[in-house]
């Protein structure tokens, strides 16, 4: 197990404080890193069920609220994972490990202990 810091950032300059989670291996494909992150988010939300989901992608039938998404029920990790992988493929976000961009879902990511992984959410420009 490797401890990894995950930070969410937007192109508008918003950056969260980040959170740490354990991944199963030091080297794994980006697809698996995203899966593990999304499953962790869903598990934490479903256990607490405080009404605000803070995750990589918006759950189906959820509405955006400050700091996340409001959803009435449980978050399905499989569905969230599929949505996250699709969002990556459609350039909804990019992934940086340190200062290196990971460009493909099957690209193997090296995660040394204490690695920081940034999920940079791309926001469309007005009029563009």
N, CA, C and O atoms as a printed pandas DataFrame, in Angstrom:
     atom_number atom_name residue_name chain_id  residue_number  x_coord  y_coord  z_coord
0              1         N          UNK        A               1    0.835   -1.181    0.000
1              2        CA          UNK        A               1    0.000    0.000    0.000
2              3         C          UNK        A               1    0.885    1.251    0.000
3              4         O          UNK        A               1    1.929    1.303    0.650
4              5         N          UNK        A               2    0.430    2.247   -0.747
5              6        CA          UNK        A               2    1.139    3.517   -0.846
6              7         C          UNK        A               2    0.164    4.631   -0.511
7              8         O          UNK        A               2   -0.967    4.645   -0.996
8              9         N          UNK        A               3    0.605    5.556    0.315
9             10        CA          UNK        A               3   -0.201    6.707    0.673
10            11         C          UNK        A               3   -0.001    7.803   -0.374
11            12         O          UNK        A               3    1.131    8.197   -0.656
12            13         N          UNK        A               4   -1.106    8.297   -0.951
13            14        CA          UNK        A               4   -1.071    9.279   -2.018
14            15         C          UNK        A               4   -1.930   10.472   -1.622
15            16         O          UNK        A               4   -3.028   10.301   -1.092
16            17         N          UNK        A               5   -1.435   11.678   -1.878
17            18        CA          UNK        A               5   -2.238   12.879   -1.649
18            19         C          UNK        A               5   -2.934   13.240   -2.949
19            20         O          UNK        A               5   -2.292   13.357   -3.993
20            21         N          UNK        A               6   -4.250   13.417   -2.885
21            22        CA          UNK        A               6   -5.059   13.781   -4.035
22            23         C          UNK        A               6   -5.513   15.223   -3.853
23            24         O          UNK        A               6   -6.043   15.594   -2.805
24            25         N          UNK        A               7   -5.300   16.024   -4.882
25            26        CA          UNK        A               7   -5.712   17.423   -4.864
26            27         C          UNK        A               7   -6.587   17.680   -6.075
27            28         O          UNK        A               7   -6.238   17.294   -7.191
28            29         N          UNK        A               8   -7.722   18.329   -5.861
29            30        CA          UNK        A               8   -8.587   18.737   -6.961
30            31         C          UNK        A               8   -8.367   20.223   -7.204
31            32         O          UNK        A               8   -8.316   21.026   -6.272
32            33         N          UNK        A               9   -8.240   20.565   -8.476
33            34        CA          UNK        A               9   -7.972   21.936   -8.868
34            35         C          UNK        A               9   -8.810   22.234  -10.105
35            36         O          UNK        A               9   -9.169   21.325  -10.854
36            37         N          UNK        A              10   -9.120   23.510  -10.315
37            38        CA          UNK        A              10   -9.836   23.896  -11.532
38            39         C          UNK        A              10   -8.993   24.903  -12.291
39            40         O          UNK        A              10   -8.085   25.520  -11.734
40            41         N          UNK        A              11   -9.304   25.061  -13.565
41            42        CA          UNK        A              11   -8.576   26.025  -14.381
42            43         C          UNK        A              11   -8.905   27.456  -13.972
43            44         O          UNK        A              11   -8.220   28.389  -14.390
44            45         N          UNK        A              12   -9.945   27.640  -13.161
45            46        CA          UNK        A              12  -10.264   28.984  -12.671
46            47         C          UNK        A              12   -9.456   29.343  -11.424
47            48         O          UNK        A              12   -9.580   30.445  -10.890
48            49         N          UNK        A              13   -8.629   28.405  -10.967
49            50        CA          UNK        A              13   -7.740   28.689   -9.840
50            51         C          UNK        A              13   -8.165   28.106   -8.510
51            52         O          UNK        A              13   -7.419   28.207   -7.536
52            53         N          UNK        A              14   -9.340   27.499   -8.436
53            54        CA          UNK        A              14   -9.767   26.863   -7.185
54            55         C          UNK        A              14   -8.924   25.620   -6.940
55            56         O          UNK        A              14   -8.675   24.834   -7.854
56            57         N          UNK        A              15   -8.489   25.453   -5.699
57            58        CA          UNK        A              15   -7.677   24.291   -5.323
58            59         C          UNK        A              15   -8.075   23.891   -3.918
59            60         O          UNK        A              15   -8.083   24.719   -3.008
60            61         N          UNK        A              16   -8.410   22.608   -3.738
61            62        CA          UNK        A              16   -8.760   22.169   -2.391
62            63         C          UNK        A              16   -7.505   21.802   -1.613
63            64         O          UNK        A              16   -6.409   21.740   -2.170
64            65         N          UNK        A              17   -7.678   21.563   -0.329
65            66        CA          UNK        A              17   -6.539   21.239    0.531
66            67         C          UNK        A              17   -6.000   19.847    0.267
67            68         O          UNK        A              17   -4.879   19.521    0.659
68            69         N          UNK        A              18   -6.797   19.031   -0.395
69            70        CA          UNK        A              18   -6.369   17.675   -0.698
70            71         C          UNK        A              18   -6.719   16.709    0.414
71            72         O          UNK        A              18   -7.074   17.104    1.525
72            73         N          UNK        A              19   -6.612   15.457    0.092
73            74        CA          UNK        A              19   -6.857   14.382    1.049
74            75         C          UNK        A              19   -5.968   13.211    0.679
75            76         O          UNK        A              19   -5.499   13.101   -0.454
76            77         N          UNK        A              20   -5.747   12.354    1.631
77            78        CA          UNK        A              20   -4.837   11.237    1.435
78            79         C          UNK        A              20   -5.619    9.933    1.426
79            80         O          UNK        A              20   -6.539    9.730    2.218
80            81         N          UNK        A              21   -5.230    9.057    0.512
81            82        CA          UNK        A              21   -5.806    7.722    0.530
82            83         C          UNK        A              21   -4.736    6.709    0.145
83            84         O          UNK        A              21   -3.691    7.060   -0.403
84            85         N          UNK        A              22   -5.016    5.463    0.440
85            86        CA          UNK        A              22   -4.080    4.377    0.189
86            87         C          UNK        A              22   -4.407    3.713   -1.143
87            88         O          UNK        A              22   -5.557    3.364   -1.408
88            89         N          UNK        A              23   -3.388    3.541   -1.975
89            90        CA          UNK        A              23   -3.557    2.786   -3.212
90            91         C          UNK        A              23   -2.859    1.444   -3.045
91            92         O          UNK        A              23   -1.961    1.294   -2.217
92            93         N          UNK        A              24   -3.283    0.478   -3.839
93            94        CA          UNK        A              24   -2.811   -0.890   -3.644
94            95         C          UNK        A              24   -1.387   -1.130   -4.109
95            96         O          UNK        A              24   -0.711   -2.023   -3.597
96            97         N          UNK        A              25   -0.916   -0.338   -5.082
97            98        CA          UNK        A              25    0.404   -0.595   -5.655
98            99         C          UNK        A              25    1.146    0.703   -5.941
99           100         O          UNK        A              25    0.528    1.757   -6.093
100          101         N          UNK        A              26    2.471    0.624   -6.014
101          102        CA          UNK        A              26    3.283    1.799   -6.353
102          103         C          UNK        A              26    3.230    2.128   -7.834
103          104         O          UNK        A              26    3.484    3.267   -8.225
104          105         N          UNK        A              27    2.906    1.157   -8.653
105          106        CA          UNK        A              27    2.791    1.363  -10.106
106          107         C          UNK        A              27    1.480    0.743  -10.567
107          108         O          UNK        A              27    1.238   -0.447  -10.364
108          109         N          UNK        A              28    0.650    1.549  -11.180
109          110        CA          UNK        A              28   -0.614    1.055  -11.668
110          111         C          UNK        A              28   -1.116    1.945  -12.806
111          112         O          UNK        A              28   -0.744    3.116  -12.884
112          113         N          UNK        A              29   -1.950    1.405  -13.678
113          114        CA          UNK        A              29   -2.481    2.213  -14.777
114          115         C          UNK        A              29   -3.365    3.339  -14.233
115          116         O          UNK        A              29   -4.001    3.188  -13.190
116          117         N          UNK        A              30   -3.398    4.440  -14.931
117          118        CA          UNK        A              30   -4.232    5.570  -14.513
118          119         C          UNK        A              30   -5.673    5.131  -14.317
119          120         O          UNK        A              30   -6.332    5.575  -13.376
120          121         N          UNK        A              31   -6.166    4.277  -15.182
121          122        CA          UNK        A              31   -7.543    3.766  -15.071
122          123         C          UNK        A              31   -7.795    3.201  -13.672
123          124         O          UNK        A              31   -8.846    3.452  -13.083
124          125         N          UNK        A              32   -6.846    2.447  -13.146
125          126        CA          UNK        A              32   -6.993    1.829  -11.826
126          127         C          UNK        A              32   -6.879    2.872  -10.713
127          128         O          UNK        A              32   -7.575    2.776   -9.702
128          129         N          UNK        A              33   -6.020    3.850  -10.889
129          130        CA          UNK        A              33   -5.899    4.924   -9.901
130          131         C          UNK        A              33   -7.219    5.686   -9.790
131          132         O          UNK        A              33   -7.687    5.972   -8.688
132          133         N          UNK        A              34   -7.815    6.013  -10.933
133          134        CA          UNK        A              34   -9.109    6.701  -10.931
134          135         C          UNK        A              34  -10.158    5.824  -10.274
135          136         O          UNK        A              34  -10.952    6.306   -9.466
136          137         N          UNK        A              35  -10.170    4.535  -10.613
137          138        CA          UNK        A              35  -11.153    3.614  -10.021
138          139         C          UNK        A              35  -11.033    3.582   -8.503
139          140         O          UNK        A              35  -12.035    3.670   -7.794
140          141         N          UNK        A              36   -9.811    3.458   -8.010
141          142        CA          UNK        A              36   -9.623    3.393   -6.563
142          143         C          UNK        A              36  -10.052    4.700   -5.890
143          144         O          UNK        A              36  -10.654    4.677   -4.816
144          145         N          UNK        A              37   -9.745    5.828   -6.515
145          146        CA          UNK        A              37  -10.158    7.112   -5.950
146          147         C          UNK        A              37  -11.677    7.212   -5.892
147          148         O          UNK        A              37  -12.234    7.562   -4.852
148          149         N          UNK        A              38  -12.353    6.908   -7.001
149          150        CA          UNK        A              38  -13.804    7.035   -7.081
150          151         C          UNK        A              38  -14.490    6.079   -6.101
151          152         O          UNK        A              38  -15.462    6.457   -5.446
152          153         N          UNK        A              39  -13.999    4.864   -5.999
153          154        CA          UNK        A              39  -14.591    3.909   -5.061
154          155         C          UNK        A              39  -14.424    4.388   -3.617
155          156         O          UNK        A              39  -15.327    4.211   -2.800
156          157         N          UNK        A              40  -13.281    4.988   -3.300
157          158        CA          UNK        A              40  -13.050    5.536   -1.961
158          159         C          UNK        A              40  -14.032    6.672   -1.671
159          160         O          UNK        A              40  -14.619    6.726   -0.591
160          161         N          UNK        A              41  -14.208    7.577   -2.634
161          162        CA          UNK        A              41  -15.147    8.692   -2.456
162          163         C          UNK        A              41  -16.567    8.180   -2.220
163          164         O          UNK        A              41  -17.260    8.652   -1.319
164          165         N          UNK        A              42  -16.991    7.222   -3.026
165          166        CA          UNK        A              42  -18.343    6.682   -2.894
166          167         C          UNK        A              42  -18.523    5.994   -1.543
167          168         O          UNK        A              42  -19.552    6.167   -0.889
168          169         N          UNK        A              43  -17.531    5.221   -1.128
169          170        CA          UNK        A              43  -17.627    4.515    0.156
170          171         C          UNK        A              43  -17.729    5.504    1.308
171          172         O          UNK        A              43  -18.543    5.317    2.213
172          173         N          UNK        A              44  -16.917    6.552    1.287
173          174        CA          UNK        A              44  -16.960    7.544    2.366
174          175         C          UNK        A              44  -18.294    8.281    2.383
175          176         O          UNK        A              44  -18.867    8.502    3.450
176          177         N          UNK        A              45  -18.791    8.661    1.213
177          178        CA          UNK        A              45  -20.077    9.355    1.150
178          179         C          UNK        A              45  -21.197    8.433    1.631
179          180         O          UNK        A              45  -22.022    8.838    2.450
180          181         N          UNK        A              46  -21.232    7.208    1.135
181          182        CA          UNK        A              46  -22.304    6.284    1.495
182          183         C          UNK        A              46  -22.285    5.945    2.980
183          184         O          UNK        A              46  -23.339    5.684    3.560
184          185         N          UNK        A              47  -21.125    5.943    3.602
185          186        CA          UNK        A              47  -21.032    5.661    5.040
186          187         C          UNK        A              47  -21.530    6.844    5.870
187          188         O          UNK        A              47  -22.182    6.654    6.897
188          189         N          UNK        A              48  -21.223    8.067    5.425
189          190        CA          UNK        A              48  -21.605    9.260    6.174
190          191         C          UNK        A              48  -22.985    9.769    5.769
191          192         O          UNK        A              48  -23.777   10.185    6.614
192          193         N          UNK        A              49  -23.263    9.730    4.468
193          194        CA          UNK        A              49  -24.537   10.185    3.901
194          195         C          UNK        A              49  -24.968   11.533    4.468
195          196         O          UNK        A              49  -26.094   11.681    4.944
196          197         N          UNK        A              50  -24.070   12.515    4.417
197          198        CA          UNK        A              50  -24.397   13.843    4.943
198          199         C          UNK        A              50  -25.106   14.726    3.918
199          200         O          UNK        A              50  -25.429   15.878    4.208
200          201         N          UNK        A              51  -25.349   14.191    2.721
201          202        CA          UNK        A              51  -26.086   14.932    1.715
202          203         C          UNK        A              51  -25.242   15.656    0.695
203          204         O          UNK        A              51  -25.748   15.993   -0.375
204          205         N          UNK        A              52  -23.972   15.913    0.977
205          206        CA          UNK        A              52  -23.104   16.584    0.012
206          207         C          UNK        A              52  -21.994   15.636   -0.401
207          208         O          UNK        A              52  -21.149   15.246    0.405
208          209         N          UNK        A              53  -22.015   15.276   -1.672
209          210        CA          UNK        A              53  -20.986   14.392   -2.222
210          211         C          UNK        A              53  -19.864   15.257   -2.775
211          212         O          UNK        A              53  -20.104   16.137   -3.602
212          213         N          UNK        A              54  -18.656   15.013   -2.328
213          214        CA          UNK        A              54  -17.480   15.716   -2.819
214          215         C          UNK        A              54  -16.657   14.717   -3.610
215          216         O          UNK        A              54  -15.920   13.909   -3.044
216          217         N          UNK        A              55  -16.791   14.782   -4.925
217          218        CA          UNK        A              55  -16.128   13.778   -5.726
218          219         C          UNK        A              55  -15.608   14.316   -7.036
219          220         O          UNK        A              55  -15.793   15.485   -7.374
220          221         N          UNK        A              56  -14.963   13.447   -7.752
221          222        CA          UNK        A              56  -14.337   13.795   -9.017
222          223         C          UNK        A              56  -15.358   14.185  -10.073
223          224         O          UNK        A              56  -15.143   15.144  -10.815
224          225         N          UNK        A              57  -16.458   13.462  -10.152
225          226        CA          UNK        A              57  -17.500   13.760  -11.143
226          227         C          UNK        A              57  -18.866   13.799  -10.465
227          228         O          UNK        A              57  -19.074   13.219   -9.399
228          229         N          UNK        A              58  -19.766   14.485  -11.103
229          230        CA          UNK        A              58  -21.127   14.669  -10.589
230          231         C          UNK        A              58  -21.930   13.381  -10.720
231          232         O          UNK        A              58  -21.979   12.792  -11.800
232          233         N          UNK        A              59  -22.563   12.934   -9.630
233          234        CA          UNK        A              59  -23.435   11.756   -9.719
234          235         C          UNK        A              59  -24.671   12.060  -10.565
235          236         O          UNK        A              59  -25.079   13.216  -10.675
236          237         N          UNK        A              60  -25.258   11.042  -11.152
237          238        CA          UNK        A              60  -26.491   11.192  -11.912
238          239         C          UNK        A              60  -27.572   11.733  -10.975
239          240         O          UNK        A              60  -27.663   11.316   -9.821
240          241         N          UNK        A              61  -28.375   12.646  -11.467
241          242        CA          UNK        A              61  -29.485   13.238  -10.713
242          243         C          UNK        A              61  -29.035   14.044   -9.490
243          244         O          UNK        A              61  -29.813   14.225   -8.554
244          245         N          UNK        A              62  -27.815   14.519   -9.488
245          246        CA          UNK        A              62  -27.338   15.358   -8.389
246          247         C          UNK        A              62  -27.281   16.804   -8.868
247          248         O          UNK        A              62  -27.094   17.071  -10.055
248          249         N          UNK        A              63  -27.442   17.716   -7.942
249          250        CA          UNK        A              63  -27.344   19.125   -8.300
250          251         C          UNK        A              63  -26.099   19.722   -7.669
251          252         O          UNK        A              63  -25.746   19.378   -6.541
252          253         N          UNK        A              64  -25.433   20.613   -8.389
253          254        CA          UNK        A              64  -24.230   21.240   -7.830
254          255         C          UNK        A              64  -24.592   22.151   -6.655
255          256         O          UNK        A              64  -25.569   22.898   -6.714
256          257         N          UNK        A              65  -23.810   22.078   -5.613
257          258        CA          UNK        A              65  -23.913   22.982   -4.461
258          259         C          UNK        A              65  -22.498   23.393   -4.096
259          260         O          UNK        A              65  -21.531   22.797   -4.571
260          261         N          UNK        A              66  -22.374   24.392   -3.268
261          262        CA          UNK        A              66  -21.046   24.838   -2.872
262          263         C          UNK        A              66  -20.278   23.685   -2.229
263          264         O          UNK        A              66  -20.722   23.108   -1.237
264          265         N          UNK        A              67  -19.141   23.363   -2.796
265          266        CA          UNK        A              67  -18.285   22.324   -2.231
266          267         C          UNK        A              67  -18.608   20.911   -2.666
267          268         O          UNK        A              67  -18.024   19.963   -2.141
268          269         N          UNK        A              68  -19.531   20.738   -3.619
269          270        CA          UNK        A              68  -19.825   19.380   -4.065
270          271         C          UNK        A              68  -21.134   19.270   -4.804
271          272         O          UNK        A              68  -21.511   20.153   -5.574
272          273         N          UNK        A              69  -21.826   18.163   -4.557
273          274        CA          UNK        A              69  -23.079   17.870   -5.234
274          275         C          UNK        A              69  -24.086   17.347   -4.213
275          276         O          UNK        A              69  -23.733   16.546   -3.348
276          277         N          UNK        A              70  -25.325   17.791   -4.309
277          278        CA          UNK        A              70  -26.376   17.297   -3.426
278          279         C          UNK        A              70  -27.071   16.146   -4.125
279          280         O          UNK        A              70  -27.557   16.278   -5.249
280          281         N          UNK        A              71  -27.109   15.023   -3.443
281          282        CA          UNK        A              71  -27.763   13.843   -3.987
282          283         C          UNK        A              71  -28.619   13.208   -2.894
283          284         O          UNK        A              71  -28.244   13.194   -1.722
284          285         N          UNK        A              72  -29.757   12.693   -3.293
285          286        CA          UNK        A              72  -30.719   12.177   -2.316
286          287         C          UNK        A              72  -30.410   10.754   -1.867
287          288         O          UNK        A              72  -30.852   10.340   -0.795
288          289         N          UNK        A              73  -29.676   10.016   -2.648
289          290        CA          UNK        A              73  -29.461    8.609   -2.301
290          291         C          UNK        A              73  -28.000    8.233   -2.250
291          292         O          UNK        A              73  -27.108    9.078   -2.192
292          293         N          UNK        A              74  -27.793    6.939   -2.273
293          294        CA          UNK        A              74  -26.430    6.412   -2.267
294          295         C          UNK        A              74  -25.772    6.672   -3.613
295          296         O          UNK        A              74  -26.448    6.809   -4.632
296          297         N          UNK        A              75  -24.465    6.736   -3.605
297          298        CA          UNK        A              75  -23.689    6.919   -4.832
298          299         C          UNK        A              75  -23.198    5.545   -5.272
299          300         O          UNK        A              75  -22.579    4.821   -4.493
300          301         N          UNK        A              76  -23.477    5.193   -6.519
301          302        CA          UNK        A              76  -23.071    3.908   -7.081
302          303         C          UNK        A              76  -21.628    4.022   -7.571
303          304         O          UNK        A              76  -21.373    4.735   -8.541
304          305         N          UNK        A              77  -20.682    3.342   -6.930
305          306        CA          UNK        A              77  -19.280    3.485   -7.322
306          307         C          UNK        A              77  -18.991    3.026   -8.751
307          308         O          UNK        A              77  -18.153    3.622   -9.427
308          309         N          UNK        A              78  -19.666    1.987   -9.217
309          310        CA          UNK        A              78  -19.450    1.514  -10.593
310          311         C          UNK        A              78  -19.872    2.580  -11.597
311          312         O          UNK        A              78  -19.168    2.851  -12.570
312          313         N          UNK        A              79  -21.011    3.166  -11.349
313          314        CA          UNK        A              79  -21.528    4.213  -12.237
314          315         C          UNK        A              79  -20.623    5.449  -12.195
315          316         O          UNK        A              79  -20.341    6.058  -13.227
316          317         N          UNK        A              80  -20.176    5.807  -11.001
317          318        CA          UNK        A              80  -19.279    6.953  -10.847
318          319         C          UNK        A              80  -17.958    6.704  -11.560
319          320         O          UNK        A              80  -17.407    7.608  -12.188
320          321         N          UNK        A              81  -17.453    5.487  -11.463
321          322        CA          UNK        A              81  -16.191    5.143  -12.106
322          323         C          UNK        A              81  -16.327    5.251  -13.625
323          324         O          UNK        A              81  -15.456    5.814  -14.290
324          325         N          UNK        A              82  -17.411    4.717  -14.170
325          326        CA          UNK        A              82  -17.636    4.804  -15.611
326          327         C          UNK        A              82  -17.726    6.261  -16.053
327          328         O          UNK        A              82  -17.183    6.627  -17.096
328          329         N          UNK        A              83  -18.407    7.093  -15.270
329          330        CA          UNK        A              83  -18.536    8.522  -15.597
330          331         C          UNK        A              83  -17.180    9.227  -15.519
331          332         O          UNK        A              83  -16.880   10.083  -16.350
332          333         N          UNK        A              84  -16.369    8.874  -14.534
333          334        CA          UNK        A              84  -15.053    9.503  -14.383
334          335         C          UNK        A              84  -14.126    9.129  -15.538
335          336         O          UNK        A              84  -13.421    9.985  -16.073
336          337         N          UNK        A              85  -14.126    7.865  -15.918
337          338        CA          UNK        A              85  -13.280    7.432  -17.032
338          339         C          UNK        A              85  -13.725    8.100  -18.332
339          340         O          UNK        A              85  -12.893    8.497  -19.148
340          341         N          UNK        A              86  -15.014    8.219  -18.518
341          342        CA          UNK        A              86  -15.545    8.886  -19.707
342          343         C          UNK        A              86  -15.183   10.376  -19.684
343          344         O          UNK        A              86  -14.833   10.943  -20.719
344          345         N          UNK        A              87  -15.265   11.006  -18.519
345          346        CA          UNK        A              87  -14.907   12.422  -18.402
346          347         C          UNK        A              87  -13.430   12.629  -18.749
347          348         O          UNK        A              87  -13.083   13.606  -19.413
348          349         N          UNK        A              88  -12.568   11.726  -18.310
349          350        CA          UNK        A              88  -11.146   11.844  -18.646
350          351         C          UNK        A              88  -10.955   11.746  -20.154
351          352         O          UNK        A              88  -10.230   12.546  -20.746
352          353         N          UNK        A              89  -11.601   10.771  -20.771
353          354        CA          UNK        A              89  -11.459   10.572  -22.216
354          355         C          UNK        A              89  -11.997   11.749  -23.021
355          356         O          UNK        A              89  -11.553   11.987  -24.144
356          357         N          UNK        A              90  -12.945   12.484  -22.457
357          358        CA          UNK        A              90  -13.527   13.655  -23.132
358          359         C          UNK        A              90  -12.850   14.962  -22.708
359          360         O          UNK        A              90  -13.362   16.049  -22.973
360          361         N          UNK        A              91  -11.702   14.844  -22.050
361          362        CA          UNK        A              91  -10.926   16.010  -21.596
362          363         C          UNK        A              91  -11.667   16.855  -20.570
363          364         O          UNK        A              91  -11.543   18.080  -20.564
364          365         N          UNK        A              92  -12.429   16.213  -19.711
365          366        CA          UNK        A              92  -13.098   16.912  -18.617
366          367         C          UNK        A              92  -12.136   17.250  -17.496
367          368         O          UNK        A              92  -12.367   18.185  -16.728
368          369         N          UNK        A              93  -11.056   16.489  -17.402
369          370        CA          UNK        A              93  -10.002   16.770  -16.431
370          371         C          UNK        A              93   -8.717   16.125  -16.917
371          372         O          UNK        A              93   -8.732   15.195  -17.724
372          373         N          UNK        A              94   -7.614   16.634  -16.411
373          374        CA          UNK        A              94   -6.311   16.025  -16.671
374          375         C          UNK        A              94   -5.730   15.603  -15.326
375          376         O          UNK        A              94   -6.131   16.101  -14.274
376          377         N          UNK        A              95   -4.788   14.686  -15.385
377          378        CA          UNK        A              95   -4.170   14.164  -14.169
378          379         C          UNK        A              95   -2.679   14.449  -14.215
379          380         O          UNK        A              95   -1.999   14.159  -15.199
380          381         N          UNK        A              96   -2.192   15.021  -13.131
381          382        CA          UNK        A              96   -0.773   15.315  -12.986
382          383         C          UNK        A              96   -0.238   14.557  -11.786
383          384         O          UNK        A              96   -0.834   14.586  -10.709
384          385         N          UNK        A              97    0.874   13.884  -11.970
385          386        CA          UNK        A              97    1.573   13.252  -10.851
386          387         C          UNK        A              97    2.862   14.039  -10.707
387          388         O          UNK        A              97    3.755   13.969  -11.552
388          389         N          UNK        A              98    2.939   14.792   -9.615
389          390        CA          UNK        A              98    4.026   15.759   -9.507
390          391         C          UNK        A              98    3.813   16.796  -10.593
391          392         O          UNK        A              98    2.749   17.410  -10.659
392          393         N          UNK        A              99    4.804   16.999  -11.441
393          394        CA          UNK        A              99    4.671   17.964  -12.543
394          395         C          UNK        A              99    4.504   17.270  -13.899
395          396         O          UNK        A              99    4.644   17.906  -14.943
396          397         N          UNK        A             100    4.208   15.978  -13.883
397          398        CA          UNK        A             100    4.098   15.189  -15.110
398          399         C          UNK        A             100    2.640   14.855  -15.421
399          400         O          UNK        A             100    1.934   14.294  -14.584
400          401         N          UNK        A             101    2.192   15.205  -16.637
401          402        CA          UNK        A             101    0.826   14.892  -17.039
402          403         C          UNK        A             101    0.733   13.443  -17.503
403          404         O          UNK        A             101    1.575   12.964  -18.263
404          405         N          UNK        A             102   -0.297   12.759  -17.035
405          406        CA          UNK        A             102   -0.567   11.387  -17.456
406          407         C          UNK        A             102   -1.604   11.483  -18.575
407          408         O          UNK        A             102   -2.698   12.011  -18.377
408          409         N          UNK        A             103   -1.251   10.971  -19.744
409          410        CA          UNK        A             103   -2.061   11.250  -20.925
410          411         C          UNK        A             103   -3.041   10.165  -21.334
411          412         O          UNK        A             103   -3.960   10.439  -22.106
412          413         N          UNK        A             104   -2.878    8.952  -20.846
413          414        CA          UNK        A             104   -3.781    7.890  -21.263
414          415         C          UNK        A             104   -4.208    7.028  -20.099
415          416         O          UNK        A             104   -3.473    6.881  -19.123
416          417         N          UNK        A             105   -5.395    6.458  -20.198
417          418        CA          UNK        A             105   -5.925    5.626  -19.113
418          419         C          UNK        A             105   -5.099    4.375  -18.867
419          420         O          UNK        A             105   -5.076    3.858  -17.750
420          421         N          UNK        A             106   -4.418    3.880  -19.899
421          422        CA          UNK        A             106   -3.617    2.675  -19.731
422          423         C          UNK        A             106   -2.151    2.973  -19.408
423          424         O          UNK        A             106   -1.353    2.054  -19.223
424          425         N          UNK        A             107   -1.800    4.260  -19.343
425          426        CA          UNK        A             107   -0.431    4.639  -18.989
426          427         C          UNK        A             107   -0.182    4.279  -17.526
427          428         O          UNK        A             107   -0.996    4.584  -16.656
428          429         N          UNK        A             108    0.937    3.636  -17.269
429          430        CA          UNK        A             108    1.283    3.230  -15.909
430          431         C          UNK        A             108    1.838    4.432  -15.151
431          432         O          UNK        A             108    2.717    5.147  -15.632
432          433         N          UNK        A             109    1.301    4.628  -13.962
433          434        CA          UNK        A             109    1.664    5.749  -13.107
434          435         C          UNK        A             109    2.559    5.224  -11.986
435          436         O          UNK        A             109    2.210    4.265  -11.298
436          437         N          UNK        A             110    3.713    5.860  -11.811
437          438        CA          UNK        A             110    4.597    5.519  -10.692
438          439         C          UNK        A             110    4.244    6.429   -9.522
439          440         O          UNK        A             110    4.234    7.652   -9.659
440          441         N          UNK        A             111    3.957    5.827   -8.376
441          442        CA          UNK        A             111    3.531    6.572   -7.195
442          443         C          UNK        A             111    4.482    6.315   -6.037
443          444         O          UNK        A             111    4.258    5.413   -5.230
444          445         N          UNK        A             112    5.537    7.105   -5.957
445          446        CA          UNK        A             112    6.430    6.952   -4.797
446          447         C          UNK        A             112    5.685    7.394   -3.535
447          448         O          UNK        A             112    4.730    8.166   -3.623
448          449         N          UNK        A             113    6.106    6.917   -2.377
449          450        CA          UNK        A             113    5.451    7.339   -1.131
450          451         C          UNK        A             113    5.405    8.867   -1.050
451          452         O          UNK        A             113    6.392    9.549   -1.328
452          453         N          UNK        A             114    4.238    9.385   -0.664
453          454        CA          UNK        A             114    4.064   10.831   -0.539
454          455         C          UNK        A             114    3.767   11.545   -1.845
455          456         O          UNK        A             114    3.756   12.775   -1.884
456          457         N          UNK        A             115    3.528   10.802   -2.912
457          458        CA          UNK        A             115    3.245   11.416   -4.210
458          459         C          UNK        A             115    1.978   12.267   -4.119
459          460         O          UNK        A             115    1.045   11.944   -3.385
460          461         N          UNK        A             116    1.970   13.364   -4.882
461          462        CA          UNK        A             116    0.780   14.203   -4.987
462          463         C          UNK        A             116    0.202   14.036   -6.378
463          464         O          UNK        A             116    0.897   14.206   -7.379
464          465         N          UNK        A             117   -1.079   13.700   -6.428
465          466        CA          UNK        A             117   -1.782   13.526   -7.691
466          467         C          UNK        A             117   -2.819   14.638   -7.797
467          468         O          UNK        A             117   -3.710   14.751   -6.955
468          469         N          UNK        A             118   -2.693   15.456   -8.838
469          470        CA          UNK        A             118   -3.624   16.564   -9.046
470          471         C          UNK        A             118   -4.595   16.200  -10.156
471          472         O          UNK        A             118   -4.197   15.785  -11.245
472          473         N          UNK        A             119   -5.868   16.363   -9.859
473          474        CA          UNK        A             119   -6.930   16.199  -10.844
474          475         C          UNK        A             119   -7.366   17.613  -11.217
475          476         O          UNK        A             119   -8.073   18.274  -10.455
476          477         N          UNK        A             120   -6.945   18.065  -12.380
477          478        CA          UNK        A             120   -7.229   19.418  -12.847
478          479         C          UNK        A             120   -8.492   19.382  -13.697
479          480         O          UNK        A             120   -8.489   18.895  -14.828
480          481         N          UNK        A             121   -9.583   19.916  -13.119
481          482        CA          UNK        A             121  -10.875   19.915  -13.804
482          483         C          UNK        A             121  -10.905   21.088  -14.774
483          484         O          UNK        A             121  -10.678   22.234  -14.386
484          485         N          UNK        A             122  -11.184   20.794  -16.022
485          486        CA          UNK        A             122  -11.179   21.821  -17.064
486          487         C          UNK        A             122  -12.560   22.460  -17.136
487          488         O          UNK        A             122  -13.573   21.768  -17.234
488          489         N          UNK        A             123  -12.585   23.771  -17.086
489          490        CA          UNK        A             123  -13.840   24.525  -17.106
490          491         C          UNK        A             123  -13.914   25.270  -18.418
491          492         O          UNK        A             123  -12.986   25.988  -18.791
492          493         N          UNK        A             124  -15.033   25.094  -19.124
493          494        CA          UNK        A             124  -15.208   25.775  -20.413
494          495         C          UNK        A             124  -15.256   27.283  -20.214
495          496         O          UNK        A             124  -15.845   27.771  -19.249
496          497         N          UNK        A             125  -14.636   28.012  -21.126
497          498        CA          UNK        A             125  -14.652   29.463  -21.069
498          499         C          UNK        A             125  -15.958   29.990  -21.643
499          500         O          UNK        A             125  -16.524   29.402  -22.564
500          501         N          UNK        A             126  -16.426   31.091  -21.097
501          502        CA          UNK        A             126  -17.646   31.717  -21.605
502          503         C          UNK        A             126  -17.417   32.148  -23.059
503          504         O          UNK        A             126  -16.396   32.754  -23.385
504          505         N          UNK        A             127  -18.365   31.832  -23.906
505          506        CA          UNK        A             127  -18.264   32.196  -25.308
506          507         C          UNK        A             127  -17.327   31.332  -26.120
507          508         O          UNK        A             127  -17.133   31.581  -27.310
508          509         N          UNK        A             128  -16.721   30.286  -25.480
509          510        CA          UNK        A             128  -15.749   29.495  -26.201
510          511         C          UNK        A             128  -16.105   28.143  -26.393
511          512         O          UNK        A             128  -15.345   27.384  -26.995
